[in-house]
Every structure is written in C-alpha cells, then in structure tokens.
Amino acid sequence: MAKWHFWWEKEFSDVYENIYVRTFVEDWFNIVQITANEVSWPKILDIWCWEWHTTKQILDRIKWDYLCDLVEPNKNALINAEYFLGIENNIWDIFNNTLAIFEPKNKYNSIFTSHTNYYWAFNENDYKKQLDKLFWLLENKWKLLILTLPEESDHYNIMLRQIYPKFNYSDYIINYYKSIWLKTRTIRFKMRMYIGDILTTKSLFDLKSFYRFIHNTDSYPSDKEAIKFLEKIKKYQKDNYLDFKDDLIIITN
C-alpha cells in the first residue's frame, strides 16, 4: 500500500463527520457545480479521491460522456471509492498511489483535486515537483483544476499555530504556474462553516472536535488551549459562521 503523507494523523472519522455537519451546503454545492462545469472531457483524472464523496458530487454534474481514473494512497478509501462510484459513474482505472509515484497508463484532458495538496510533499522542492508532474499528465487542450484554501481563509485565521506551510496556499500555486508561463485564472468562493452551537454552550466537546479538524491532529486539546481557540473563533466569526473561503485554480495551456 502506498504511504499517504500524514495518514497517521488522518485516520479518524469523527472529526470529518463533525465538519460535514458544519458545512453550509449551498456554498459547497455551488463550488461542486462550477467545478463540474469547468472539467474538460472525455478523459478525467481525480488525484486523491478520498472515499468518493466530492468525486461523485462533481462527476454526477458532468453533462458529457467521460471516463475517470482515480488515484488514492489509502487502500481502504480506494476500495470504498471504487464501489460507490462504480454504481452510477464511469470509472475506468484505479491506482493505489501517491501523486509522487503515480505512473499513468494514459494522459488526460482534465485533472481535478479537492483539498489534497496539503499532503503531496513535506518540503517546497518536492511540492514543486508535484505541481510540475500534474501538467505533464495532461494532453491536447487540457485543464488542471485545483481546489484549495487561500491565505485569507478563516481556517488559517483561527489556527493557534501554523499547521500547513505557505506553499500549500492558493496564491503560491497560482504564482508558480504563472512563473512557468501557464495560463491561470481563479474563482473565489464562500465556504461557510456553522459554529453557532460552539458559541452558545459552555460544554467543550464540539469545540475540541473542531480544534482537531482545524489543527490536523488526533489529539484533543486541554481545556485551556480549547478556550484560547474559542477566542480566535469569536474574533473571526460573523453571524455564527466562519468563512473558510475556497479558490478554484484553473490552469490551461
């Protein structure tokens, strides 16, 4: 099985169930619809499909015939993705790989990835290699679609410490592709998270679960650390929501 960077910090489901409940669904499905509209067909690649949820939301909204390959480093997640996507979606090949070691059988007209760029590499030089590899996987008139967070995201604003390096931020990706003379454009979305329940209770369970998601950790914070985290949430929240924002970066040749 291919190793996923930071997988030991990601193999816990309750944090993600918590975040799905918080997502303001109209915002997210606007993102999904516009991403689907941007996909070039017929040959599509999803880099790090996770367990299938976002992949299905996008593929369900593509109006043309397509074939989609999946790349996913975690074997169990890939098994789930192959099963659930295979019911209604046109899945061709699946690859239990990281992006770094992925060797395709074909080239693609479109590649998309949703919030996985944080796990591609440990350092900036390796990260650049992954950015380069993506556009070498494409052919003819192509599109590369990367959905990720901008530096202005409330996700980053409320963190108590720096978790992700700044080369993961959307501005870095945009500027890198511009520097090698590729065409880029960006669509900025709202992606609001409901935190009204956290703000209206003295209990700390939901707050601590949210802390784990934001800080990418399987460890619960102390009460003191959780209260400190709550103060940052109060600073950035508006009408019981945080706006994580989302950038869809569209790279073309």
N, C-alpha and C positions, 0 to 999 in steps of 0.2 A: 504494500500500500504506500502510495506517495505521501510524504510528510507535508502537512499544512503548517506554515509558519504560525506560531501562537495557538495551534489547535488545543494544547493543554489548557488554555485559558478560555476556549470557546465551547467546550463540550458540556454545556449546562443549558437546559431548555427553559427553566422557569424565568430567566431574565428576558428571553425573547418573547415568551408568552406575555410578560408584563409590558413590553414595548409595543407589541401588536395592539393591545387594548388601548394604548395611549395615542396611537396614530390617528390623526384626523383624516378619515378615509377619503373624503372628497379631494383633499390635497394630493394624496398618494395616487389615486386613480387618474387624476389629471396628468401626473407625471408618467404613469404607465401608458396612457393613451397617446400622449405626444411622443414618447419613446418609440412605441409601435409604429407610429406614422413615419418616423424617420428611418426605420430599418430598410436597408436595401435587400432585395431578394434575387435569386432563389436560395443561395447557399449561405446559411447563417451559422455563426458560432457563438455560444454563450460561455464566457470564461468564468469559471467558478459558479456553477448554477445553484449551489447550496442544496436544499432539499426539494426545490422545484417551484416554490410559491411565486416569486417575482417572474421567473421564466414563463410560467403558464399565463400569468396576467398579461405579459407582453405578447406571447405567441397567439393567444386567443384573439387578439385585436389586429393581427396582420391579415390583410384582406386578400393577399395573393398566395398562390401555391409556393411552398418553401420546403426545404429540408434543413433541419437544425442539428448540429453536433453539440455535445455537452462536454465540458471539462470541469472536473471536480476532484480535489485532492482526497476527500474523505470517502472511503468506500461505502459506508452505510448510507451517507447522504446521497451518493450517486445511485445506489440501488433504489432508494425511495423516489428519486427524480425520474429514473428510467421507467418505473412502474406507473407513477401518477401522470407523467407527461405522455406516456405511450397510449393512454386511453383515448385521448382526443387530438393530440398534437403530432406533427410529423417529425419524429425523432429518428435520426439516421445512425450516427456512430456516437459512442460514449467513451470517454477517456478518463481513467483514474490517475490524473497527473496534476502537478502544479503547472503554472504557466511556464516556469523556467525550464522544465524538462519535457513539455508537451511537444510531440512530433506529429504534425497533422498528415493525414492521407491526401487531403485536398487543400486548395486555397479557397477563400471565402469572399463573398460580396459584402458581407456585413458582419461585424463583431460587436457584441454588446456585453457590458459587465456592470453590475449594480452593487456599489459599496463593497467591493472586494479588493480594491487597490491597496488597502491598508496592510494586506497580508502577502504581498508579492515579494518583498525583499526586506532585508534587515538594514541595508545601507543605501546611500544615494546612488552609488555607481551601479550596483545591481539593479536598482529601481529603473535607472535609465535603460539598462539592457532589456528590461521587460517592456518598457514603453516602445523601444525600437522593435522588439520582436512582434508586437501586436500588428504594426502596419506591414511587416514582411509576410504575415499570414494572409494578406488580402490580395485580390487580383481585380483587374479591369476597373470599372467605375465603382469605387467602393466607399463605404462609410465605417468609421470606427466610433462607437458610442460609449462614453464613459460617464456613468452617473456617480457623482461623489460630492462631498461637502466642501463649501467654500470656507475660507478662514473666518468669515463673519458669522458662521453658524453658531447658534446658541449651544449646540453640542459642545463646541470647543470653549465657548464663553463660560460655561458653568463648571468645567473641569477644575478640580483643585490642583492638579499638576498636569504637566504636558505628557500626554499618552502617545500620540501619534506624531511622527516627525513632520515638519512643514513641507517636505517634498511629497507628502500624500495629499496636500490641499489642492483644490481645483486650479488655482492660479499657477501653481508650479507646472502642472500638466499642460495647461494652455500655453504658457511661455516656452516650455520645452519643445512642443511640436511646432510652434511658430519659428523657433530658432533653427529648425531643420527644414524650413520652407514648406511646411504643410499648411493647408487651409484649415482654420478653426473658427467655429462660432459656438456661442454658449447660450443656453436657455436657463434663466434663473427661476426657480420655483419656490413657493412656500411649501414647507413640510412641517406643519404644526403638531406638537405633542401636548396632549391634555395632562395637566398636573394639578388640577383643581382639588383632587382628593388629597394629594400630598399637602396642599396649603391649608386644608380645613380640618386636619386631625393632629392630635398630639402623639399618636402612635407612629412608630418609626419603620415598620416592616416594609411598606411600599417605598418609602424614601430610600431605605438601604438597598432594596432591589434595583431601584432606578440608578443608584450610585454604582452598582456593579456593572450595569449596562454601559453607563457613560464612561467609566474608567476601565472597561475591558478586563474585569477581574472576577474570579470566582470567590473572592473573599469578601465577607461583609465588613463594613467599616465599624469603628467604635461609635458609641453614641455621640461623643464629642465631635468626631470627624463628620458624622451624618448631619449634625446641627450646623456645622460650618458649611457643608454642601447646600443645606436648605437656604442659608443666607444668600448664596450665589443664585440659586433658583429664583428667590424673591426679587433679586436685583434685575433679572433679565426677563421675567415672565410678563406677559401682557394679557389681561383678561383671562387668566387661568391657563394660558398656553405658552409654551416655548416654541420659537420658530427655528427649527434646525436648518431650514433652507436646503436647497439642493441645486446643484449645477449639472445639467446635461451637456457634456462637452462633445461636440460633433466634429470629427476630423475627417477631411477628404483630401484626395489627391488632385 
